[in-house]
Amino acid sequence: MQNPLRLLASTFRVQWEHLVERAERRLPSLTRYRATESLPIRLHQRRIYVVPSGFGFFFTLVGAVMLLGALNFNNNAAMLFTFAIAGVMLISLPRTVAHLDAVSLSAVRAEPVFAGETLAAHLRLGVDDQRPRPRLRIRHDSQERVFDLAATLGQDLELALPTSRRGLLDPGRFTLWTDHPFGVFRAWSVLHPLAPLLVYPRPEVDGPPLPTAGRMTESHRVMTSGEDWQGLRDYRPGDAPRLIAWKSSAREDRLLVKEFAEPRGGEVVLDWHALEGMESESRISRLARWVLLAESAQVRYRLVLPAESFGPDRGPQHRAACLSALALLP
């Protein structure tokens, strides 16, 4: 059987969160519910809100009962004890607010993921004074983190953000709060940073292979280093000494230099206009699939979009540029 006091506290907490949510929706200026802010965001006393916690309400009720009993029996010691406890409560109020004062959010960043995957957002928090901040809490939707913020070093926090569509993702609102030091009062502030995070389009599943039209025949490019042996040639001024074939040079009585060949795969054209008859999102998903296939096959590719083109090239930077362009298409 559940503890009645714990059940009562849980019910009160749910009702209180519902009341705060309604207040935020009816008074958006109270917690900056709609407005986004450019980074960095620094907290100050005018944007920190404080209310008694559930424990604070219970503590106040107990103090009131103690005070009534002390007055009824004219017990000076009991009254002194009650006033001392009330003084501690009042002292903790500015301490709780000061615990959030001068805390700043300087950066929100994340590596792009494909739509439908979970985005790992990294928040950079710091303090502008020399006071450490133990037991701060940050909440986003249903997840909450408890952390300690050092006085001189910043703190990187990772929060998981679900994604459902491509493009720029608004990280949303983060509630930074604390009930330090005694848990009697709860201070909070809402952070809504203007820091859109990139989400790549979801690649098509079980789509067609890479297009063969526009594929170039495989060739070889002569390199001064590589894996495929090409042959020997006469030494030319400027050649690196490590490339000289000393044994062959001794036999031929002249300086010979090693040459290597690097395989150069065919180039493919991933053309938006070649997918006529498909919806825009279907085209984007197929092109994203082809970009990944071309990178996997280490094939140079050129992405042609309605307003711009990329490549031909390959590699992590080219892949990121192509997927970013697909993600930001209207």
Summary of the structure (lengths in Angstrom):
residues: 330
radius of gyration: 32.5
end to end distance: 56.2
largest distance: 118.6
contacts: 913
relative contact order: 0.11
helix: 36%
strand: 32%
